[in-house]
């Protein structure tokens, strides 16, 4: 698969991941209105998804025991930081900030990815990436209707930045391809570890847990509480994480993290369709800016790929000069 084809496939998978992640707000809202705490909703989502992925993950692990042992540290970091940490920090942030401000802080994780790649791997961001980042963040602010509504509590800001670190960790680790486990196994391992960490946080009282088993309202219909839990687990977790890891490996962490910003756009649209929440002109304008920002980052990445030297089998990779025998 050439780079352009891989990029197209990666973009489609990253958008699928963002769209499926974006359903979580609507599913969770129906549970929260019925008396569930956010912590209970996300813990049920993560643990149920881990259970659903267990059999296919174990089938893919056959003969890969040594690789699993070598990857155990990465899986642990992924589960603690990218799954449990991001979720826990976000819920702690919304206890001190508006949901919009907390979301904006969490999704600043895309900027952390750019900074990480620059400092650790020497991938200095080009002008188009900088411009795209500015457009995307500005557009996100419009989508979340931050103008005149921002209330900043320093404690909440710190929790929001913690969520950003968790999100950045998700994209950086998802994009790893060297000696990597299959994406489905990475998603399963991260969900198992992250779900366990969330459950422990609930048991010790850090994450409030309450989950009344009553009917909930979804799409103007009364359904069992299990319906949105299954939606959270299958659509907003299992499919979302697996597609996201595949997409990040094909696109790279930087582009994938900016495409991930569309999750907020999808969440707004799903809330409009499923819950009847309004969608205004300001949000549509913001969505256009986010898409424009992502396009600039992608163009910058394609230009970087096109300008990279193409080496023949007789050229030295380090010097790009013919090898002398």
CORHUCOR-V567506 format. One record per pair of residues at least 12 apart in sequence whose ideal C-beta (glycine too) atoms are under 10 Angstrom apart, sorted by the first residue. I is the first residue (numbers start at 1). J is the second residue. Records with the same first field share a line. If there is no record, write none. Layout:
I = J + J
//
This chain:
1 = 250
3 = 250 + 301 + 302 + 305 + 306 + 308
4 = 302 + 305
5 = 250
6 = 249 + 250 + 251
7 = 250 + 251 + 252 + 255 + 298 + 301 + 302 + 305
8 = 250 + 251
9 = 246 + 247 + 250 + 251
10 = 175 + 246 + 247 + 248 + 249 + 250 + 251 + 252 + 255 + 256 + 259
11 = 247 + 250 + 251 + 255 + 256 + 259 + 294 + 298
12 = 243 + 246 + 247 + 250
13 = 183 + 242 + 243 + 244 + 245 + 246 + 247 + 248 + 249 + 250 + 251 + 256 + 259
14 = 171 + 174 + 243 + 244 + 246 + 247 + 248 + 250 + 251 + 255 + 256 + 257 + 258 + 259 + 260 + 262 + 263 + 294
15 = 243 + 247 + 259 + 260 + 262 + 263 + 266 + 294
16 = 239 + 240 + 242 + 243 + 244 + 246 + 247
17 = 174 + 239 + 240 + 241 + 242 + 243 + 244 + 245 + 246 + 247 + 248 + 256 + 259 + 260 + 262 + 263
18 = 240 + 243 + 244 + 247 + 256 + 259 + 260 + 261 + 262 + 263 + 264 + 265 + 266 + 267
19 = 235 + 236 + 239 + 240 + 243 + 262 + 263 + 265 + 266 + 267 + 269 + 270
20 = 231 + 234 + 235 + 236 + 237 + 238 + 239 + 240 + 241 + 242 + 243 + 244 + 263 + 266
21 = 235 + 236 + 237 + 239 + 240 + 241 + 243 + 244 + 260 + 262 + 263 + 264 + 266 + 267
22 = 235 + 236 + 240 + 262 + 263 + 264 + 265 + 266 + 267 + 268 + 269 + 270 + 271
23 = 228 + 231 + 232 + 235 + 236 + 239 + 240 + 263 + 266 + 267 + 269 + 270 + 271 + 274
24 = 41 + 42 + 45 + 228 + 231 + 232 + 235 + 236 + 237 + 240 + 263 + 266 + 267 + 270
25 = 99 + 103 + 236 + 263 + 264 + 266 + 267 + 268 + 270 + 271 + 274 + 275 + 277
26 = 218 + 219 + 228 + 231 + 232 + 236 + 267 + 269 + 270 + 271 + 272 + 273 + 274 + 275 + 277
27 = 41 + 45 + 216 + 218 + 227 + 228 + 229 + 230 + 231 + 232 + 233 + 235 + 236 + 270 + 274
28 = 40 + 41 + 42 + 44 + 45 + 228 + 229 + 231 + 232 + 236
29 = 41 + 216 + 217 + 218 + 228 + 270 + 271 + 274 + 275 + 277
30 = 215 + 216 + 217 + 218 + 219 + 223 + 225 + 227 + 228 + 229 + 231 + 232 + 274 + 275
31 = 44 + 45 + 211 + 212 + 214 + 216 + 218 + 225 + 227 + 228 + 229 + 231 + 232
32 = 216 + 228
33 = 216 + 217 + 218 + 275
34 = 211 + 212 + 213 + 214 + 215 + 216 + 217 + 225 + 228
35 = 210 + 211 + 212 + 213 + 214 + 216 + 225
36 = 209 + 210 + 211 + 212 + 213 + 214 + 216 + 225 + 228 + 229
37 = 91 + 202 + 207 + 208 + 209 + 210 + 211
38 = 87 + 90 + 91 + 94 + 95 + 207 + 208 + 209
39 = 87 + 88 + 91 + 92 + 198 + 199 + 201 + 202 + 206 + 207 + 208 + 209 + 210 + 211
40 = 198 + 202 + 207 + 208 + 209 + 210 + 211 + 212 + 229
41 = 87 + 91 + 209 + 211 + 228 + 229 + 232
42 = 83 + 84 + 87 + 88 + 90 + 91 + 194 + 195 + 198 + 207 + 232 + 236 + 237
43 = 84 + 87 + 88 + 194 + 195 + 196 + 197 + 198 + 199 + 201 + 202 + 207 + 209 + 211
44 = 195 + 198 + 199 + 209 + 211 + 225 + 226 + 228 + 229 + 230 + 232 + 233 + 237
45 = 87 + 191 + 195 + 198 + 228 + 229 + 230 + 231 + 232 + 233 + 234 + 235 + 236 + 237 + 238
46 = 79 + 83 + 84 + 87 + 190 + 191 + 192 + 193 + 194 + 195 + 196 + 197 + 198 + 199 + 232 + 233 + 237 + 241
47 = 191 + 192 + 194 + 195 + 196 + 198 + 199 + 233 + 237
48 = 191 + 195 + 226 + 229 + 230 + 232 + 233 + 234 + 237 + 238
49 = 83 + 187 + 188 + 191 + 192 + 194 + 195 + 230 + 232 + 233 + 234 + 235 + 236 + 237 + 238 + 239 + 240 + 241 + 242
50 = 79 + 83 + 187 + 188 + 189 + 190 + 191 + 192 + 193 + 194 + 195 + 196 + 233 + 237 + 238 + 241
51 = 188 + 191 + 192 + 195 + 233 + 238
52 = 188 + 191 + 230 + 233 + 234 + 237 + 238
53 = 184 + 185 + 187 + 188 + 189 + 191 + 192 + 233 + 234 + 237 + 238 + 241 + 242
54 = 188 + 191 + 192
55 = 188
56 = 182 + 184 + 185 + 188 + 238 + 242
57 = 181 + 182 + 184 + 185 + 186 + 187 + 188 + 189 + 191 + 192
58 = 185 + 188
59 = 184 + 185
60 = 181 + 182 + 183 + 184 + 185 + 188
61 = 181 + 182 + 184 + 185 + 188 + 189
64 = 181 + 182 + 185
67 = 179 + 180 + 181 + 182 + 185
68 = 181 + 185 + 189
70 = 179 + 181
71 = 176 + 179 + 180 + 181 + 185 + 186 + 189
72 = 189 + 193
74 = 173 + 176 + 179 + 180 + 181 + 186 + 189 + 190
75 = 173 + 181 + 185 + 186 + 188 + 189 + 190 + 192 + 193
76 = 189 + 190 + 193 + 194 + 197
77 = 169 + 172 + 173 + 190 + 193
78 = 169 + 170 + 172 + 173 + 174 + 176 + 186 + 187 + 189 + 190 + 191 + 193 + 194 + 241 + 245
79 = 186 + 188 + 189 + 190 + 191 + 192 + 193 + 194 + 195 + 196 + 197 + 198
80 = 166 + 169 + 190 + 193 + 194 + 196 + 197
81 = 162 + 165 + 166 + 167 + 168 + 169 + 170 + 172 + 173 + 190 + 194 + 197
82 = 165 + 166 + 167 + 168 + 169 + 170 + 171 + 172 + 173 + 174 + 186 + 190 + 193 + 194 + 241
83 = 166 + 169 + 170 + 187 + 189 + 190 + 191 + 192 + 193 + 194 + 195 + 196 + 197 + 198 + 237 + 241
84 = 166 + 190 + 191 + 193 + 194 + 195 + 196 + 197 + 198 + 199 + 200 + 201 + 207
85 = 162 + 163 + 165 + 166 + 167 + 169 + 170 + 194 + 197 + 198
86 = 106 + 109 + 162 + 163 + 164 + 165 + 166 + 167 + 168 + 169 + 170 + 194
87 = 163 + 166 + 194 + 195 + 197 + 198 + 201 + 207
88 = 159 + 162 + 163 + 166 + 194 + 197 + 198 + 201 + 202 + 206 + 207
89 = 102 + 105 + 106 + 158 + 159 + 160 + 161 + 162 + 163 + 164 + 165 + 166 + 167
90 = 102 + 103 + 105 + 106 + 159 + 160 + 162 + 163 + 164 + 166 + 167
91 = 159 + 163 + 198 + 201 + 206 + 207 + 208
92 = 155 + 156 + 158 + 159 + 160 + 162 + 163 + 206 + 207
93 = 105 + 106 + 153 + 155 + 156 + 157 + 158 + 159 + 160 + 161 + 162 + 163 + 164
94 = 106 + 156 + 159 + 160 + 163
95 = 153 + 155 + 156 + 159 + 208
96 = 151 + 152 + 153 + 154 + 155 + 156 + 157 + 158 + 159 + 160
97 = 150 + 151 + 152 + 153 + 155 + 156 + 157 + 159 + 160
98 = 144 + 145 + 146 + 149 + 150 + 151 + 152 + 153 + 156
99 = 144
100 = 140 + 141 + 143 + 144 + 145 + 146 + 149 + 150 + 151 + 264
101 = 141 + 144 + 146 + 149 + 150 + 151 + 152 + 153 + 156 + 157 + 160
102 = 144 + 156 + 157 + 159 + 160 + 163
103 = 140 + 141 + 143 + 144 + 146 + 160 + 163 + 263 + 264 + 267
104 = 137 + 140 + 141 + 143 + 144 + 146 + 150 + 160 + 164 + 264
105 = 152 + 156 + 157 + 158 + 159 + 160 + 161 + 162 + 163 + 164 + 167
106 = 159 + 160 + 161 + 162 + 163 + 164 + 165 + 166 + 167 + 168 + 264
107 = 136 + 137 + 140 + 144 + 160 + 163 + 164 + 167 + 257 + 258 + 260 + 261 + 263 + 264 + 290
108 = 133 + 137 + 140 + 160 + 161 + 163 + 164 + 165 + 167 + 168
109 = 161 + 163 + 164 + 165 + 166 + 167 + 168 + 169 + 170 + 171 + 172 + 257 + 260 + 261
110 = 132 + 133 + 136 + 137 + 140 + 164 + 167 + 168 + 171 + 253 + 254 + 255 + 256 + 257 + 258 + 259 + 260 + 261 + 293 + 294 + 297
111 = 125 + 130 + 133 + 134 + 136 + 137 + 164 + 168 + 257 + 258
112 = 161 + 164 + 165 + 167 + 168 + 169 + 171 + 172 + 257
113 = 164 + 167 + 168 + 169 + 170 + 171 + 172 + 175 + 252 + 253 + 254 + 255 + 256 + 257 + 258 + 260
114 = 129 + 130 + 132 + 133 + 168 + 253 + 254 + 257 + 258 + 297
115 = 168
116 = 168 + 169 + 171 + 172 + 253 + 254 + 257
117 = 172 + 175 + 252 + 253 + 254 + 257
118 = 254
120 = 172
121 = 172 + 253
123 = 252 + 253 + 254 + 301 + 304
125 = 254 + 297 + 300
126 = 296 + 297 + 299 + 300 + 301 + 303 + 304
127 = 296 + 300
128 = 293 + 295 + 296 + 297 + 298 + 299 + 300 + 301 + 302 + 303 + 304
129 = 254 + 255 + 258 + 293 + 296 + 297 + 298 + 299 + 300 + 301 + 304
130 = 296 + 297 + 300
131 = 292 + 293 + 296 + 297 + 300
132 = 255 + 258 + 290 + 292 + 293 + 294 + 295 + 296 + 297 + 298 + 299 + 300 + 301
133 = 254 + 258 + 261 + 293 + 294 + 296 + 297
134 = 289 + 293 + 296
135 = 288 + 289 + 290 + 291 + 292 + 293 + 294 + 295 + 296 + 297
136 = 258 + 261 + 262 + 286 + 289 + 290 + 291 + 292 + 293 + 294 + 295 + 296 + 297
137 = 261 + 289 + 290 + 293
138 = 286 + 289 + 290 + 292 + 293
139 = 261 + 264 + 265 + 283 + 285 + 286 + 287 + 288 + 289 + 290 + 291 + 292 + 293 + 294
140 = 261 + 262 + 264 + 265 + 286 + 287 + 289 + 290 + 293
141 = 282 + 286 + 289 + 290
142 = 280 + 281 + 282 + 283 + 284 + 285 + 286 + 287 + 288 + 289 + 290
143 = 261 + 264 + 265 + 267 + 268 + 279 + 280 + 282 + 283 + 284 + 285 + 286 + 287 + 288 + 289 + 290
144 = 264 + 268 + 282 + 283 + 286
145 = 268 + 280 + 282 + 283 + 286
146 = 286
147 = 282
166 = 194
167 = 257 + 260 + 263
168 = 253 + 257
170 = 190 + 241 + 244 + 245 + 248 + 253 + 256 + 257 + 260
171 = 244 + 245 + 247 + 248 + 251 + 252 + 253 + 254 + 255 + 256 + 257 + 258 + 259 + 260
172 = 248 + 252 + 253 + 254 + 256 + 257
173 = 186 + 190 + 245 + 248 + 253
174 = 186 + 187 + 190 + 241 + 244 + 245 + 246 + 247 + 248 + 249 + 251 + 253 + 256 + 257 + 260
175 = 245 + 247 + 248 + 249 + 250 + 251 + 252 + 253 + 254 + 255 + 256 + 257
176 = 245 + 248 + 249 + 253
177 = 248 + 249 + 250 + 252
180 = 245 + 249
181 = 245
182 = 242 + 245 + 246
183 = 241 + 242 + 243 + 244 + 245 + 246 + 247 + 248 + 249
184 = 238 + 241 + 242 + 245 + 246
185 = 242 + 245
186 = 241 + 242 + 245 + 246 + 249
187 = 237 + 238 + 239 + 240 + 241 + 242 + 243 + 244 + 245 + 246
188 = 238 + 241 + 242
190 = 241 + 245
191 = 233 + 237 + 238 + 241
194 = 237 + 241
195 = 237
211 = 225 + 229
212 = 225
213 = 225 + 226
215 = 227
216 = 228 + 229
217 = 275
218 = 231 + 274 + 275
219 = 273 + 274 + 275 + 276
220 = 274 + 275 + 276
231 = 274
240 = 263
244 = 256 + 259 + 260 + 263
247 = 259 + 260
248 = 260
251 = 298 + 301
252 = 301 + 304 + 305
254 = 297 + 298 + 300 + 301 + 304
255 = 294 + 297 + 298 + 300 + 301 + 302
257 = 294 + 297
258 = 290 + 293 + 294 + 295 + 296 + 297 + 298 + 301
259 = 290 + 291 + 294 + 297 + 298
260 = 294
261 = 290 + 291 + 293 + 294 + 297
262 = 287 + 290 + 291 + 294
264 = 283 + 286 + 287 + 290
265 = 283 + 284 + 286 + 287 + 288 + 290 + 291
266 = 287
268 = 280 + 283 + 284 + 286 + 287
269 = 283 + 287
308 = 320
//
